[in-house]
Amino acid sequence: MKKFKISDVANLFGITRQTLLHYDKIGLFKPLIIDKETSYRYYTEDQFLDLAFIIGLKSADFSLKEILEYFESKNSIESFNYLQRKLDAIDEKIVNLKKAKKLINNKKEEIGLIMFDGIEKPLIEEVEEKRGIVTEILQPKDDFSVFSADAKLKNILKENDVNNSSRIFIEPSDNIIKGIYYHGDLLAAETNKGDTLIIEKGLYATMYHKENDIELSESCEKLKAYLTSIGYKIVEKKRSYYEVSVANRGIWKGILIKIYIPIRKN
């Protein structure tokens, strides 16, 4: 049986001699052979698979305590169950990381839109339906009513483990026709955890509005004038929407609103 010194194994696996000494000290990975005359400690090739597995678990963010727990399993069933629990935990972490990535990417896009000029242009778009969770805005539908509805919506989203800071403000299109803006009945957040229809599929006039530049009413009037100029009209008895995103960048804050108005040809 070929014997390997600590320094040989350390070089072979690209780790330090101190790491192997520490593994020996805590009982995780001990030399198999101890020379009784010299007290030199040696490893064998049969141990290399275990060390490779330990290094692999370390690179996967397992703590030494967790690796010790695995190696202390009394039988294959315990080992299997332990690794399955770790796989489940990793799967959960992946889900959370994907959520975080989506949130960060959305916020990056929002800040990008606010940073660049020229996005406040009227467009005609085919919009797909959006579903999610909806809460009612109570009378008198002032700022306090909207804040109260938003607080209620935040609690519902938190209960459903949804991290979505964007809001969709639902406005009767009759209000838009009359020149009444941001005075709707419902506040919503898009999420697959809710099945309420928020935005209906269809043809819409859309435009971005930067809250720090001009009043929302001015953007809505601009969009309505554009519709008249190209021969479209607002569909009565349908909903219009304001999709509101708040983008923070340090001490700077910007509010971006996408206006949706349902339309048809004259």
Contacts in CASP RR format, 6 or more apart in sequence:
PFRMAT RR
TARGET T0000
AUTHOR 0000-0000-0000
METHOD contacts of the structure
MODEL  1
MKKFKISDVANLFGITRQTLLHYDKIGLFKPLIIDKETSYRYYTEDQFLD
LAFIIGLKSADFSLKEILEYFESKNSIESFNYLQRKLDAIDEKIVNLKKA
KKLINNKKEEIGLIMFDGIEKPLIEEVEEKRGIVTEILQPKDDFSVFSAD
AKLKNILKENDVNNSSRIFIEPSDNIIKGIYYHGDLLAAETNKGDTLIIE
KGLYATMYHKENDIELSESCEKLKAYLTSIGYKIVEKKRSYYEVSVANRG
IWKGILIKIYIPIRKN
1 44 0 8 1.000
1 45 0 8 1.000
2 44 0 8 1.000
2 45 0 8 1.000
3 33 0 8 1.000
3 42 0 8 1.000
3 43 0 8 1.000
3 44 0 8 1.000
4 12 0 8 1.000
4 42 0 8 1.000
4 43 0 8 1.000
4 44 0 8 1.000
4 45 0 8 1.000
5 40 0 8 1.000
5 42 0 8 1.000
5 43 0 8 1.000
6 17 0 8 1.000
6 20 0 8 1.000
6 21 0 8 1.000
6 31 0 8 1.000
6 41 0 8 1.000
6 43 0 8 1.000
7 17 0 8 1.000
9 20 0 8 1.000
9 43 0 8 1.000
9 48 0 8 1.000
9 51 0 8 1.000
10 16 0 8 1.000
10 17 0 8 1.000
10 19 0 8 1.000
10 20 0 8 1.000
12 48 0 8 1.000
13 51 0 8 1.000
13 52 0 8 1.000
13 55 0 8 1.000
15 55 0 8 1.000
20 29 0 8 1.000
23 29 0 8 1.000
23 30 0 8 1.000
23 54 0 8 1.000
24 30 0 8 1.000
24 31 0 8 1.000
24 41 0 8 1.000
26 64 0 8 1.000
26 68 0 8 1.000
27 68 0 8 1.000
28 54 0 8 1.000
28 64 0 8 1.000
28 67 0 8 1.000
28 68 0 8 1.000
28 71 0 8 1.000
29 47 0 8 1.000
29 50 0 8 1.000
29 51 0 8 1.000
29 54 0 8 1.000
31 41 0 8 1.000
31 42 0 8 1.000
31 43 0 8 1.000
32 42 0 8 1.000
32 43 0 8 1.000
32 44 0 8 1.000
32 46 0 8 1.000
32 47 0 8 1.000
33 41 0 8 1.000
33 42 0 8 1.000
33 43 0 8 1.000
33 44 0 8 1.000
34 40 0 8 1.000
34 41 0 8 1.000
34 42 0 8 1.000
35 41 0 8 1.000
35 42 0 8 1.000
43 51 0 8 1.000
50 71 0 8 1.000
54 67 0 8 1.000
57 66 0 8 1.000
57 67 0 8 1.000
57 70 0 8 1.000
58 64 0 8 1.000
58 67 0 8 1.000
60 90 0 8 1.000
62 86 0 8 1.000
66 86 0 8 1.000
69 82 0 8 1.000
70 79 0 8 1.000
70 82 0 8 1.000
70 83 0 8 1.000
73 79 0 8 1.000
73 82 0 8 1.000
99 163 0 8 1.000
103 163 0 8 1.000
103 164 0 8 1.000
106 166 0 8 1.000
106 245 0 8 1.000
107 165 0 8 1.000
107 247 0 8 1.000
107 248 0 8 1.000
110 245 0 8 1.000
110 247 0 8 1.000
110 256 0 8 1.000
111 247 0 8 1.000
111 249 0 8 1.000
112 247 0 8 1.000
113 119 0 8 1.000
113 208 0 8 1.000
113 256 0 8 1.000
114 210 0 8 1.000
114 247 0 8 1.000
114 254 0 8 1.000
114 256 0 8 1.000
119 208 0 8 1.000
120 207 0 8 1.000
120 208 0 8 1.000
120 209 0 8 1.000
120 210 0 8 1.000
120 213 0 8 1.000
120 219 0 8 1.000
121 207 0 8 1.000
121 208 0 8 1.000
122 205 0 8 1.000
122 206 0 8 1.000
122 207 0 8 1.000
122 222 0 8 1.000
122 223 0 8 1.000
122 226 0 8 1.000
122 227 0 8 1.000
123 205 0 8 1.000
123 206 0 8 1.000
123 207 0 8 1.000
124 203 0 8 1.000
124 204 0 8 1.000
124 205 0 8 1.000
124 206 0 8 1.000
124 230 0 8 1.000
124 232 0 8 1.000
124 263 0 8 1.000
125 203 0 8 1.000
125 204 0 8 1.000
125 205 0 8 1.000
125 206 0 8 1.000
126 202 0 8 1.000
126 203 0 8 1.000
126 204 0 8 1.000
127 199 0 8 1.000
127 201 0 8 1.000
127 202 0 8 1.000
127 203 0 8 1.000
127 204 0 8 1.000
127 206 0 8 1.000
127 260 0 8 1.000
128 201 0 8 1.000
129 197 0 8 1.000
129 198 0 8 1.000
129 199 0 8 1.000
129 200 0 8 1.000
129 201 0 8 1.000
130 168 0 8 1.000
130 190 0 8 1.000
130 197 0 8 1.000
130 198 0 8 1.000
130 199 0 8 1.000
131 190 0 8 1.000
131 192 0 8 1.000
131 194 0 8 1.000
131 195 0 8 1.000
131 196 0 8 1.000
131 197 0 8 1.000
131 198 0 8 1.000
132 188 0 8 1.000
132 189 0 8 1.000
132 190 0 8 1.000
132 191 0 8 1.000
132 192 0 8 1.000
132 193 0 8 1.000
132 194 0 8 1.000
132 195 0 8 1.000
132 196 0 8 1.000
132 198 0 8 1.000
133 153 0 8 1.000
133 156 0 8 1.000
133 157 0 8 1.000
133 160 0 8 1.000
133 162 0 8 1.000
133 188 0 8 1.000
133 189 0 8 1.000
133 191 0 8 1.000
133 193 0 8 1.000
133 194 0 8 1.000
133 196 0 8 1.000
134 170 0 8 1.000
134 186 0 8 1.000
134 187 0 8 1.000
134 188 0 8 1.000
134 196 0 8 1.000
134 198 0 8 1.000
135 149 0 8 1.000
135 152 0 8 1.000
135 153 0 8 1.000
135 156 0 8 1.000
135 186 0 8 1.000
135 187 0 8 1.000
135 188 0 8 1.000
136 149 0 8 1.000
136 185 0 8 1.000
136 186 0 8 1.000
136 187 0 8 1.000
137 145 0 8 1.000
137 146 0 8 1.000
137 149 0 8 1.000
137 184 0 8 1.000
137 185 0 8 1.000
137 186 0 8 1.000
137 187 0 8 1.000
138 145 0 8 1.000
138 148 0 8 1.000
138 149 0 8 1.000
139 145 0 8 1.000
141 183 0 8 1.000
141 184 0 8 1.000
141 185 0 8 1.000
146 169 0 8 1.000
146 187 0 8 1.000
149 187 0 8 1.000
150 167 0 8 1.000
150 187 0 8 1.000
153 167 0 8 1.000
153 187 0 8 1.000
153 188 0 8 1.000
153 189 0 8 1.000
157 163 0 8 1.000
157 164 0 8 1.000
157 189 0 8 1.000
157 191 0 8 1.000
160 191 0 8 1.000
160 193 0 8 1.000
160 194 0 8 1.000
161 193 0 8 1.000
162 189 0 8 1.000
162 191 0 8 1.000
162 193 0 8 1.000
164 189 0 8 1.000
164 190 0 8 1.000
164 191 0 8 1.000
165 245 0 8 1.000
165 246 0 8 1.000
166 189 0 8 1.000
166 190 0 8 1.000
166 243 0 8 1.000
166 244 0 8 1.000
166 245 0 8 1.000
167 187 0 8 1.000
167 188 0 8 1.000
167 189 0 8 1.000
167 243 0 8 1.000
167 244 0 8 1.000
168 187 0 8 1.000
168 188 0 8 1.000
168 189 0 8 1.000
168 190 0 8 1.000
168 198 0 8 1.000
168 199 0 8 1.000
168 241 0 8 1.000
168 242 0 8 1.000
168 243 0 8 1.000
168 244 0 8 1.000
169 182 0 8 1.000
169 184 0 8 1.000
169 186 0 8 1.000
169 187 0 8 1.000
169 188 0 8 1.000
169 241 0 8 1.000
169 242 0 8 1.000
169 243 0 8 1.000
169 244 0 8 1.000
170 184 0 8 1.000
170 185 0 8 1.000
170 186 0 8 1.000
170 187 0 8 1.000
170 188 0 8 1.000
170 198 0 8 1.000
170 239 0 8 1.000
170 240 0 8 1.000
170 241 0 8 1.000
171 181 0 8 1.000
171 182 0 8 1.000
171 183 0 8 1.000
171 184 0 8 1.000
171 239 0 8 1.000
171 240 0 8 1.000
171 241 0 8 1.000
171 242 0 8 1.000
172 184 0 8 1.000
172 185 0 8 1.000
172 239 0 8 1.000
172 240 0 8 1.000
173 234 0 8 1.000
173 235 0 8 1.000
173 236 0 8 1.000
173 237 0 8 1.000
173 238 0 8 1.000
173 239 0 8 1.000
173 240 0 8 1.000
173 261 0 8 1.000
173 262 0 8 1.000
174 236 0 8 1.000
174 237 0 8 1.000
175 181 0 8 1.000
175 183 0 8 1.000
175 184 0 8 1.000
175 240 0 8 1.000
176 220 0 8 1.000
176 224 0 8 1.000
176 234 0 8 1.000
176 240 0 8 1.000
176 261 0 8 1.000
177 234 0 8 1.000
177 236 0 8 1.000
179 217 0 8 1.000
179 220 0 8 1.000
179 221 0 8 1.000
181 216 0 8 1.000
181 217 0 8 1.000
181 220 0 8 1.000
182 216 0 8 1.000
182 242 0 8 1.000
188 196 0 8 1.000
188 198 0 8 1.000
190 198 0 8 1.000
198 241 0 8 1.000
199 239 0 8 1.000
199 241 0 8 1.000
199 260 0 8 1.000
200 238 0 8 1.000
200 239 0 8 1.000
200 262 0 8 1.000
202 262 0 8 1.000
203 262 0 8 1.000
203 263 0 8 1.000
203 264 0 8 1.000
204 260 0 8 1.000
204 261 0 8 1.000
204 262 0 8 1.000
204 263 0 8 1.000
205 223 0 8 1.000
205 226 0 8 1.000
205 227 0 8 1.000
205 232 0 8 1.000
205 259 0 8 1.000
205 260 0 8 1.000
205 261 0 8 1.000
205 263 0 8 1.000
206 258 0 8 1.000
206 259 0 8 1.000
206 260 0 8 1.000
206 261 0 8 1.000
207 219 0 8 1.000
207 222 0 8 1.000
207 223 0 8 1.000
207 226 0 8 1.000
207 258 0 8 1.000
207 259 0 8 1.000
208 256 0 8 1.000
208 257 0 8 1.000
208 258 0 8 1.000
208 259 0 8 1.000
209 216 0 8 1.000
209 219 0 8 1.000
209 256 0 8 1.000
209 257 0 8 1.000
209 258 0 8 1.000
209 259 0 8 1.000
210 254 0 8 1.000
210 255 0 8 1.000
210 256 0 8 1.000
210 257 0 8 1.000
211 254 0 8 1.000
211 255 0 8 1.000
211 256 0 8 1.000
211 257 0 8 1.000
212 254 0 8 1.000
212 255 0 8 1.000
216 242 0 8 1.000
216 257 0 8 1.000
216 259 0 8 1.000
219 257 0 8 1.000
219 259 0 8 1.000
220 259 0 8 1.000
220 261 0 8 1.000
223 259 0 8 1.000
223 261 0 8 1.000
224 234 0 8 1.000
224 261 0 8 1.000
227 233 0 8 1.000
227 234 0 8 1.000
227 261 0 8 1.000
227 263 0 8 1.000
231 265 0 8 1.000
231 266 0 8 1.000
232 263 0 8 1.000
232 264 0 8 1.000
232 265 0 8 1.000
232 266 0 8 1.000
233 263 0 8 1.000
233 264 0 8 1.000
233 265 0 8 1.000
233 266 0 8 1.000
234 240 0 8 1.000
234 261 0 8 1.000
234 262 0 8 1.000
234 263 0 8 1.000
235 262 0 8 1.000
235 263 0 8 1.000
235 264 0 8 1.000
238 262 0 8 1.000
239 262 0 8 1.000
240 259 0 8 1.000
240 260 0 8 1.000
240 261 0 8 1.000
240 262 0 8 1.000
241 259 0 8 1.000
241 260 0 8 1.000
242 257 0 8 1.000
242 258 0 8 1.000
242 259 0 8 1.000
242 260 0 8 1.000
243 257 0 8 1.000
243 258 0 8 1.000
243 260 0 8 1.000
244 255 0 8 1.000
244 256 0 8 1.000
244 257 0 8 1.000
245 255 0 8 1.000
245 256 0 8 1.000
245 257 0 8 1.000
246 253 0 8 1.000
246 254 0 8 1.000
246 255 0 8 1.000
246 256 0 8 1.000
247 253 0 8 1.000
247 254 0 8 1.000
247 255 0 8 1.000
247 256 0 8 1.000
248 254 0 8 1.000
END
